[in-house]
Amino acid sequence: MKSEIYVVSHKQTRMPEGKIYYPLQVGPAKETFKGYLRDNTGDNIADRNQNYSELTAQYWVAHNRQADVKGLVHYRRLFSDGGSHFFATVDQKYNHVMNEKQLTKLMDKYDMILPRKRNYYIETSWSHYEHIHHIKDMETTRKVLEEKYPDYVPYFDKCVQRTSAHMFNMFIAKSAIFDEYTDWLMDVLFEVEKRTDITGYTPYEQRIYGFISELLMDVWVEKNEINYTEVPVMFMGKQHWVKKITSFLMRKIKGNPNKDEK
């Protein structure tokens, strides 16, 4: 079984070891980093990276690579060997990255690997999006699903009202599933893009389609009854938890100052 996990990065940085890992460069840099593949070759949407984030890499993998198993992870977030290793140093975490043997064992039993769900506890995925982004864009997404994929709408409504979701646009799957999900996702997002005006959005908000896609993963997985398992994700760097928690609570109290007026 040939497995290829693509580690998406916009800069040259440390990569996990092992022949299953392929550094994949995204973004506008003119030079190609040594040892990296790049998402601006072949069939690609690399020029949309500012708005699609790591999805330009996902599209490239689906349309340009051949393997039995394909995966997408980030240089700062990697699947572990099964443990959380929350208090480990970064160097220690690199010793606990999922290896080929562990991956093969999981893929013998499952069709997809997802991160453990992120739980927001005090708000739903819909309200969380509303507090950070422009909720009209999620409303547009639902409208597109109504028109193009009506069978998915009940799953969408159910998923966005939960307080947890599989986030980060990280997953590993058998090739046919990886490609099928990617084609469906892009079909939805390209239509949303046609109907969306992002004039006045901050650079962060302009990453709109990467954010929307995080909430579409569970919709597709549940509608298609994908046999998946969850694996912990390790953050390969310092996390400023006090700042993150404070920011989360302030958005909950005050809301997003940039959100759309009703």
Beta strands, then each sheet from edge to edge (+ up, - down):
strand 1: 3-9
strand 2: 21-25
strand 3: 37-38
strand 4: 69-74
strand 5: 77-79
strand 6: 112-115
strand 7: 118-119
strand 8: 164-165
strand 9: 171-174
strand 10: 228-231
strand 11: 233-235
sheet 1: 3+ 2+ 1+ 4+ 9- 6+ 10+
sheet 2: 5+ 11-
sheet 3: 7+ 8-
end
